Amino acid sequence: MDTETLAELADTATGWMPDWTAAILILGIAAALALLAWRTLFTLLTRAVAGRELFWRSLVARGARPLRLAMVIAAITFATALAPLTETEAGVIRRLLVVALILCLAWIAQTALYIWTTIHLRRFKLDAEDNLLARKHVTQSRILMRVANLLILLVAVSAALMTFDAVRQYGVSLLASAGAAGLVVGLALQPVLKNLFAGIQLAITQPIRIDDALIVEGEWGNVEEITSTYVVIKIWDWRRLVVPLSYFIEQPFQNWTRESAELIGTVMLYLDHSAPVDQIRAKGQEIAAASPLWDGKVYNLAVTDFRERVMEVRVLISARNAPRAFDLRCEMREKLIGWIQAELPGALPRTREEVSASPAAARLAWPQAGGQEGPRG
């Protein structure tokens, strides 16, 4: 049955109604039939992918709403040819349906991107001991997903606006005579574009990743969140430091987990010059070997400076990550100082003074030779 025959049947069935009532009724019936068809199709698809891979199940579950909208748009588009509408009314409805279709396609693109990203990241776990690869993929995926979502939204909104002649002509005339206006818009959007391109550069080069241990503006913390415009750093005392994305492109900062999470901790001791370094070195080795925080790779104790009153002893010891390295430094410092206090108290810093009397004072203080007595008070 062709469109003309259906239009005649619709006109016969609704001929006794006002045109606007008939149009609303026909469009409403088309939308209702589309929703009914969507419900049937969604049930069949859900049963079909019940035993298949996660991707297909997620695609059906997350794509339900965009599919429903697309079916409603298609049904209403078909119904406009049957409804008693004027050319102007039909043109307005078709224009709105085109805009809705563009937004629906953008919605589908964002849904597909979300499903792909989620399934891709399921292979990586941030709570693993060695999570360098996981942090790399999580950071890259999240940043690129935000940038892609923003670009999809911009393209969709631009395409929707360009479907209207007035907006399209305005855009063409604005581009043709942009001059100072374009310069003003460019300057106004400079911070947004700057952070947008910084986000793309961060995703590609990855100077920072999710859960990286950083020192930024003198504060130590872990990267908690990376958005399209800023980075949230969770400082060790649970404060949050919010830094623009462009900061990590333009300013120097310390990344303690750039290539691996392993770190070498430093413990400084200040001891007396007579302290037995070999015994202290052996005791430090014993403390490191007994600690579950030590990774067994680096241990070194050496005298790094010799000053007037003390000598400086440096202990280097490695751990798997920054928190373990900090705890290991504290353990080494506490146990080594406690052992020195108990076993080698003479190795602790001391202040030395030499007291000597002058010859004249000695003659006054002691009896003179030949049995003469010293001065009496």
C-alpha positions in Angstrom: 0.0 0.0 0.0 1.6 3.3 -1.1 1.7 6.6 0.7 -1.1 8.2 -1.4 -3.5 5.3 -0.6 -2.7 5.7 3.1 -3.2 9.4 2.9 -6.7 8.9 1.4 -7.6 6.4 4.1 -6.4 8.8 6.8 -8.4 11.7 5.3 -11.5 9.6 5.1 -11.2 8.5 8.8 -10.5 12.0 10.1 -12.4 14.1 7.6 -15.0 15.1 10.2 -12.3 16.5 12.5 -10.6 19.9 12.3 -7.3 19.7 10.4 -5.2 20.5 13.5 -7.0 17.8 15.5 -6.5 15.3 12.8 -2.9 16.1 12.4 -2.2 15.8 16.1 -4.1 12.5 16.2 -2.2 11.0 13.2 1.2 12.1 14.6 0.3 10.7 18.0 -0.8 7.4 16.7 2.4 7.1 14.6 4.5 7.9 17.8 2.5 5.3 19.8 2.9 2.6 17.1 6.7 3.4 17.0 6.9 3.0 20.8 5.0 -0.3 20.6 7.3 -1.5 17.8 10.4 -0.4 19.8 9.2 -2.4 22.9 8.8 -5.5 20.8 12.1 -5.0 19.1 13.9 -4.3 22.4 12.5 -7.5 23.9 13.7 -9.6 21.0 17.1 -8.0 21.0 17.5 -8.5 24.7 16.7 -12.2 24.4 19.0 -12.5 21.4 22.1 -11.1 23.2 21.4 -12.7 26.6 24.2 -15.3 26.1 26.6 -13.3 24.1 29.6 -11.1 24.9 29.4 -8.0 27.2 29.8 -5.6 24.3 26.5 -6.7 22.6 24.6 -6.8 25.9 25.9 -3.3 26.7 25.1 -2.1 23.2 21.5 -3.2 23.5 21.0 -1.9 27.1 22.7 1.5 26.5 21.3 1.9 23.0 17.7 1.4 24.0 16.8 5.1 24.4 18.5 6.3 21.2 16.9 3.5 19.2 13.5 4.5 20.7 14.0 8.1 19.7 15.1 7.1 16.2 12.0 5.0 15.7 9.7 7.7 16.9 11.4 10.2 14.5 11.0 7.9 11.6 7.3 7.2 12.4 6.5 10.9 12.7 8.4 11.7 9.5 6.3 9.2 7.7 3.1 10.4 9.4 3.7 14.0 8.2 2.9 12.8 4.7 -0.5 11.5 5.9 -1.5 14.3 8.2 -3.6 17.3 6.8 -0.8 19.9 7.2 0.0 23.0 5.2 3.4 23.4 3.5 4.6 25.7 6.3 3.5 23.4 9.0 5.0 20.3 7.4 8.2 22.2 6.8 8.5 23.3 10.4 7.9 19.7 11.6 10.4 18.3 9.2 13.0 20.8 10.3 12.4 19.9 13.9 12.7 16.2 13.0 16.0 16.8 11.2 17.3 18.5 14.3 16.1 15.7 16.5 17.7 13.1 14.1 21.1 15.0 14.3 20.9 15.0 18.1 19.9 11.3 18.1 23.0 10.4 16.0 25.2 12.4 18.4 23.6 10.5 21.3 24.3 7.2 19.5 27.9 8.2 18.9 28.4 9.1 22.5 26.8 5.8 23.7 29.0 3.8 21.4 32.1 5.7 22.7 31.1 5.1 26.3 30.5 1.3 25.7 33.9 0.9 24.0 35.7 2.8 26.7 34.1 0.9 29.5 34.8 -2.5 28.0 38.4 -1.4 27.2 39.0 -0.3 30.8 37.6 -3.5 32.3 40.9 -5.2 31.5 42.9 -2.9 33.8 42.7 -2.5 37.6 43.9 0.5 39.4 44.1 -1.3 42.7 46.8 -3.7 41.5 50.2 -3.5 43.1 51.9 -2.6 39.8 49.3 -0.4 38.1 51.4 1.6 35.7 49.8 0.2 32.6 46.3 0.5 34.1 46.9 4.2 35.0 48.2 4.9 31.5 45.2 3.4 29.7 42.6 4.9 32.2 44.1 8.4 31.9 44.3 8.2 28.1 40.8 6.8 27.7 39.1 9.3 30.0 40.7 12.3 28.5 40.1 11.3 24.9 36.5 10.3 25.8 35.8 13.8 27.3 37.4 15.5 24.3 35.5 13.3 21.8 32.2 13.9 23.7 32.8 17.6 23.5 33.6 17.5 19.8 30.5 15.3 19.1 28.4 17.8 21.0 29.9 20.8 19.1 29.4 19.2 15.7 25.8 18.1 16.5 24.8 21.6 17.7 26.5 23.2 14.8 24.8 20.9 12.3 21.4 21.5 14.0 21.8 25.2 13.9 22.9 25.2 10.2 19.6 23.5 9.2 17.9 26.9 9.8 18.4 29.3 6.9 18.6 32.4 9.2 21.4 30.9 11.3 23.2 29.6 8.3 23.2 33.0 6.6 24.3 34.7 9.8 27.1 32.2 10.1 28.3 32.8 6.6 28.1 36.6 6.9 30.0 36.4 10.2 32.7 34.3 8.7 32.9 36.6 5.6 33.3 39.7 7.6 34.8 38.2 10.8 37.7 40.7 11.2 37.6 42.1 14.6 34.6 40.0 15.7 36.6 36.8 15.0 39.5 38.2 17.0 37.2 39.0 19.9 35.7 35.5 19.8 39.1 33.9 19.5 40.4 35.8 22.5 37.3 35.0 24.5 37.6 31.3 23.8 41.4 31.2 24.3 41.2 29.6 27.8 38.8 27.0 26.7 40.7 26.1 23.5 44.0 26.2 25.5 42.8 23.6 28.0 41.1 21.5 25.2 44.4 21.2 23.3 46.3 20.7 26.5 43.9 17.8 27.3 44.6 16.2 23.9 48.4 16.7 24.4 48.1 15.2 27.9 46.3 12.1 26.6 49.0 11.5 23.9 52.2 12.3 25.8 50.8 11.5 29.3 53.1 13.5 31.6 50.5 12.7 34.3 48.1 9.8 34.8 45.3 8.8 37.2 46.7 8.0 40.6 50.2 9.4 39.8 52.1 10.8 42.8 52.9 14.4 42.1 54.5 17.4 43.8 52.7 20.5 42.5 53.1 24.0 44.1 55.0 22.4 47.0 52.1 19.9 47.8 52.4 16.2 47.5 49.4 14.1 46.4 47.9 11.7 43.9 46.0 12.6 40.8 42.3 11.9 41.6 40.5 13.2 38.5 41.4 14.6 35.1 38.6 16.6 33.4 38.5 18.4 30.1 39.7 21.7 31.8 41.4 20.9 35.2 43.1 18.2 37.3 42.1 17.3 40.8 45.0 16.3 43.1 44.2 14.6 46.4 46.8 15.9 48.8 48.2 13.6 51.5 46.0 15.3 54.2 42.9 14.8 52.1 42.7 18.4 50.8 42.1 18.8 47.1 44.3 20.9 44.8 42.6 21.9 41.5 45.0 22.8 38.8 44.3 23.8 35.1 45.3 21.3 32.5 47.5 23.8 30.8 49.6 24.0 34.0 51.1 20.6 33.3 52.2 21.7 29.8 53.7 25.0 30.8 55.0 24.6 34.4 57.6 22.2 35.9 56.4 19.6 38.4 57.6 16.4 40.0 56.0 13.1 39.0 57.1 10.2 41.3 55.4 7.5 39.3 56.2 8.5 35.7 57.8 5.3 34.5 57.3 3.1 37.6 56.0 3.5 41.2 59.3 2.4 42.7 61.1 5.1 44.8 64.3 5.4 46.8 63.7 6.9 50.2 66.3 9.0 52.1 67.0 9.0 55.8 69.5 11.5 57.2 71.4 10.8 60.6 73.7 13.2 62.4 76.2 11.3 64.6 79.3 11.9 66.6 82.6 11.6 64.8 83.5 8.5 66.7 80.4 6.6 65.7 81.2 3.1 64.2 79.8 3.4 60.7 80.3 -0.3 59.9 78.1 -1.5 62.8 75.4 1.1 62.0 75.5 0.0 58.3 75.0 -3.6 59.3 72.2 -2.8 61.7 70.4 -0.8 59.0 70.7 -3.7 56.6 69.2 -5.9 59.3 66.3 -3.5 59.8 65.6 -3.3 56.0 65.7 -7.1 55.6 63.1 -7.5 58.4 60.7 -4.9 57.0 57.9 -6.0 54.7 58.0 -2.5 53.1 61.4 -3.0 51.6 61.5 -4.3 48.0 65.0 -5.7 48.4 66.6 -3.7 45.6 68.4 -0.7 47.1 70.1 -0.3 50.5 73.1 1.9 51.1 74.5 3.7 54.1 77.3 6.2 53.6 78.9 9.2 55.3 78.0 12.1 53.0 79.4 15.1 55.0 81.8 15.8 57.9 81.1 18.9 59.9 82.7 20.6 63.0 80.5 18.9 65.5 78.8 16.0 63.7 79.1 13.8 60.7 76.2 13.3 58.3 75.2 9.8 57.5 72.7 9.1 54.7 70.6 5.9 54.3 69.1 5.1 50.9 66.4 2.4 50.8 63.9 1.5 48.1 60.2 0.6 48.1 57.5 -0.3 45.6 55.6 3.0 45.7 55.6 6.4 47.4 53.5 5.6 50.5 55.5 2.5 51.3 58.7 4.5 50.8 57.6 7.1 53.2 56.6 4.5 55.9 59.8 2.7 55.3 61.8 5.9 55.9 60.0 6.5 59.1 60.6 2.9 60.3 64.3 2.9 59.4 64.8 6.3 61.2 62.9 5.2 64.4 64.5 1.8 64.7 68.0 2.9 63.8 68.0 5.8 66.3 66.5 3.5 69.0 69.2 1.0 68.5 72.0 3.6 68.6 70.5 5.1 71.8 70.5 1.6 73.5 73.7 0.1 72.1 75.9 3.0 71.0 75.0 6.0 73.1 78.5 7.4 72.5 77.7 7.7 68.8 75.1 10.4 69.4 76.2 14.0 68.8 78.2 15.5 71.7 79.6 18.9 72.4 83.3 18.9 73.3 85.2 21.6 75.2 88.8 21.7 76.4 89.4 23.6 79.7 93.0 24.6 80.5 94.4 27.0 83.2 97.0 29.7 82.6 100.4 29.4 84.4 99.7 32.4 86.7 96.4 31.0 87.7 98.0 27.6 88.4 100.6 29.2 90.8 97.8 31.0 92.7 95.7 27.8 92.9 98.4 25.4 94.1 101.1 25.6 96.9 104.5 27.0 95.7 107.5 24.8 95.5 109.8 24.7 98.7 106.9 24.2 101.1 105.4 27.7 100.7 101.7 27.9 101.1 99.5 29.5 98.5 97.5 32.6 99.1 94.8 32.5 101.8 91.4 33.9 101.4 
